[in-house]
């Protein structure tokens, strides 16, 4: 018998997430829920148990959508006990998803949301299995990646299609028309020595790191907003982030979001200065055994300094020094699961893969949805498409 309850014990929650989350667990951590609450969002922490044993947990966030609508969102969740996923017990896994879905339907009805959104774990399809209904193709190189994926906390690809499209659609879930979290990420195993990590990089990336180190750049690391210096440098970083977003054509969060993120205890802000001028910055999350690159900014006029290369290298070294096993570069372009929001990611992907050219990317299942109000949700999507068309015309 499965029992769903509400969790209120931080240490037990984080321990389960750190031990079982395929992606490291940052977005399902207790602190990520606290961050959402600081931003005035409602959250629920659900735990699925069989007798006294925890089988899965889920941080659920009520997110506002356009046109005064809202959804329930599980970022990279639910987190299912790793032994269940790796055993290939598809029936039990689907029962777990189903139990969460039933509870979320009740919460969604009370909260008057129009859709429930799951960001599911990496696709556990065997490299020898046949293409499925969404065109997942065979990828022989995945066989070679199994030891690495298992070794750094990733999910070994198993014979059973635990999350096969057919089974998910049987639960009423449908693949979303867009993704929220990156569909494809690049995770570097940083248990090797610094010399080994440098040696496996592309020669151009290695050259740029060494070039940056010769430019007398200064990297500072901040983890709070307590001192006047930290507040001042945070302001400089946000201004640079806005400039970067305008230049490269991406959207950013509010200043308050980044401030709450820095105050959460989950992230470090890495800033690089040329003399007294800020030329780059990155926000890196740290949870469990994985460091995750979240946000970055760089000055257009100082690209010759190679600040982004130095920032990632410093973050990798910091993670190693603090006993982290993996460094997640975040989203990259996937030729296998190409989605519209990846169209301009060619340069970004080239930059990131320069650090780990031999690492096989992690492919996630992407965003799956359960419309609670199908008519309202259809109208919401149509209005969204209309707005995007109008923007393009302008």
Secondary structure, DSSP 8 states (H G I E B T S, - for coil): -EEEEE---HHHHHHHHHHH-TT-SGGGSHHHHHHHHHTT--EEEEEEEETTEEEEEEEEEEEE-GGG-EEEEETT--EE-HHHHHHT-HHHHHHHHHHHHHHHHHHHHHHT-SEEEEEEEE----TTS---TT-----THHHHHHHHHHHTT-----SS-TT-HHHHHHTT-EE-SS-SS-SEEEEEE--S-HHHHHHTS-HHHHHHHHHHHTTTEEEEEE--S-SHHHHHHHHHHHHHHHHHHHHHT-----HHHHHHHHHTTSEEEEEEEETTEEEEEEEEEEETTEEEEEEEEE-GGGGGG-HHHHHHHHHHHHHHHTT--EEEEEE---SSS--GGGTT-HHHHHHHHTT-TT---EEEEEEEEEESSHHHHHHHHHHHHHHHHHHHH-
